[in-house]
Amino acid sequence: RMLFGGRARFAVSNPQSDEKSGRILKAAMVEVYPELADIRIDYCWGGMVDMTRDRLPRAGERNGIYYSMGYSGHGTQMSTLMGSIMADVMDGRPDLNPWKDFDWPAIPGYFGRPWFLPILGAYYRMKDLVT
């Protein structure tokens, strides 16, 4: 079994968008591993990436609710680690939370609708071309 992923598209997640992203990622995977050209993909998923202004996670407790979020595209790895850490935090070890003292600076110009996604997508496509 293998998990392969990456930045495919900057679009709001829906079944059609996720399917297109899956095709883009499979083409990228085959570019890296040509011997996998004829394999079947068992599962493909997509979704919005939660990002913080400084791209660092936030974790803590507010009004009795514990949270860990804002992984900025690194949730597959970081959420596994932070799940374990937050279990210890909830068990009385708040000192183990590396993000406990971080504030939440607002993202300028963001009011709940990601109008900037196409601009970011174009920026990263251009950056990918020159690197």
C-alpha distance (Angstrom), angle and dihedral (degrees) to the residues before:
residue distance angle dihedral
R1 . . .
M2 3.76 . .
L3 3.80 135.6 .
F4 3.80 114.5 -149.7
G5 3.77 125.8 176.5
G6 3.72 146.5 142.5
R7 3.76 145.7 145.1
A8 3.78 105.4 -42.9
R9 3.80 107.1 155.7
F10 3.78 140.7 -5.9
A11 3.79 98.9 -133.0
V12 3.77 138.7 117.2
S13 3.80 108.9 -89.5
N14 3.80 118.8 -103.5
P15 3.83 131.6 139.3
Q16 3.82 94.0 -91.7
S17 3.80 93.8 46.3
D18 3.81 91.8 46.4
E19 3.82 91.2 49.3
K20 3.81 90.8 51.6
S21 3.81 90.2 48.2
G22 3.80 88.7 51.2
R23 3.80 91.0 55.2
I24 3.81 91.0 48.4
L25 3.81 91.6 49.5
K26 3.81 93.2 46.8
A27 3.81 89.4 53.5
A28 3.82 89.0 50.5
M29 3.81 91.0 47.9
V30 3.81 91.7 51.2
E31 3.79 89.2 49.7
V32 3.81 88.9 57.1
Y33 3.83 95.7 35.9
P34 3.84 108.3 26.5
E35 3.82 90.9 176.6
L36 3.84 88.4 68.8
A37 3.82 94.6 62.0
D38 3.82 93.6 111.1
I39 3.81 100.1 39.9
R40 3.78 123.5 117.2
I41 3.80 118.8 -117.3
D42 3.80 108.5 -133.9
Y43 3.77 98.4 -166.8
C44 3.78 138.6 7.1
W45 3.78 126.1 -177.3
G46 3.76 138.0 172.8
G47 3.72 140.8 178.8
M48 3.72 146.9 147.4
V49 3.78 118.1 -54.6
D50 3.79 113.9 -132.2
M51 3.77 109.4 -135.4
T52 3.75 133.2 -176.4
R53 3.77 123.6 -149.7
D54 3.82 93.2 -106.5
R55 3.86 93.2 34.4
L56 3.82 91.5 -120.0
P57 3.83 121.9 124.0
R58 3.77 125.0 -111.3
A59 3.80 125.1 -144.3
G60 3.75 135.1 169.3
E61 3.78 145.0 94.1
R62 3.78 131.1 -70.5
N63 3.79 125.0 178.6
G64 3.82 91.4 -16.5
I65 3.83 94.1 -50.1
Y66 3.79 116.9 115.9
Y67 3.80 117.7 -150.4
S68 3.77 141.9 -179.8
M69 3.80 117.0 -178.8
G70 3.78 147.4 125.5
Y71 3.80 96.1 81.4
S72 3.82 90.5 160.4
G73 3.79 96.1 -142.7
H74 3.81 97.2 -35.5
G75 3.81 99.0 87.6
T76 3.79 97.4 117.8
Q77 3.79 90.9 66.1
M78 3.79 102.8 24.6
S79 3.81 98.1 46.5
T80 3.80 91.5 57.9
L81 3.80 91.2 53.6
M82 3.80 94.1 41.5
G83 3.81 92.1 49.0
S84 3.78 88.6 60.6
I85 3.80 92.8 44.0
M86 3.81 93.4 47.6
A87 3.81 90.2 51.2
D88 3.82 87.1 58.1
V89 3.82 90.6 45.1
M90 3.82 90.0 53.5
D91 3.81 87.9 48.9
G92 3.81 90.6 60.9
R93 3.84 103.9 -83.7
P94 3.84 104.5 111.5
D95 3.81 89.5 155.4
L96 3.83 89.3 73.9
N97 3.83 93.0 65.5
P98 3.82 106.3 99.4
W99 3.84 91.5 -166.3
K100 3.83 99.0 47.1
D101 3.82 97.2 111.8
F102 3.81 99.3 43.4
D103 3.81 119.2 116.8
W104 3.83 124.8 -144.7
P105 3.81 109.4 -113.8
A106 3.80 112.7 -165.8
I107 3.79 121.7 -115.2
P108 3.83 105.8 -118.4
G109 3.80 113.0 -116.9
Y110 3.81 95.8 12.0
F111 3.79 113.6 124.7
G112 3.82 102.4 162.0
R113 3.80 100.7 -70.3
P114 3.83 116.9 86.8
W115 3.82 96.9 -133.6
F116 3.80 90.1 154.1
L117 3.84 97.3 62.1
P118 3.83 95.7 94.8
I119 3.82 90.1 49.6
L120 3.81 91.7 49.7
G121 3.79 90.6 46.4
A122 3.81 91.5 53.1
Y123 3.81 90.4 47.5
Y124 3.81 93.3 52.5
R125 3.82 93.1 43.5
M126 3.79 88.7 54.0
K127 3.79 91.3 45.4
D128 3.82 90.5 50.6
L129 3.81 89.9 53.4
V130 3.80 94.3 54.9
T131 3.81 98.6 42.3
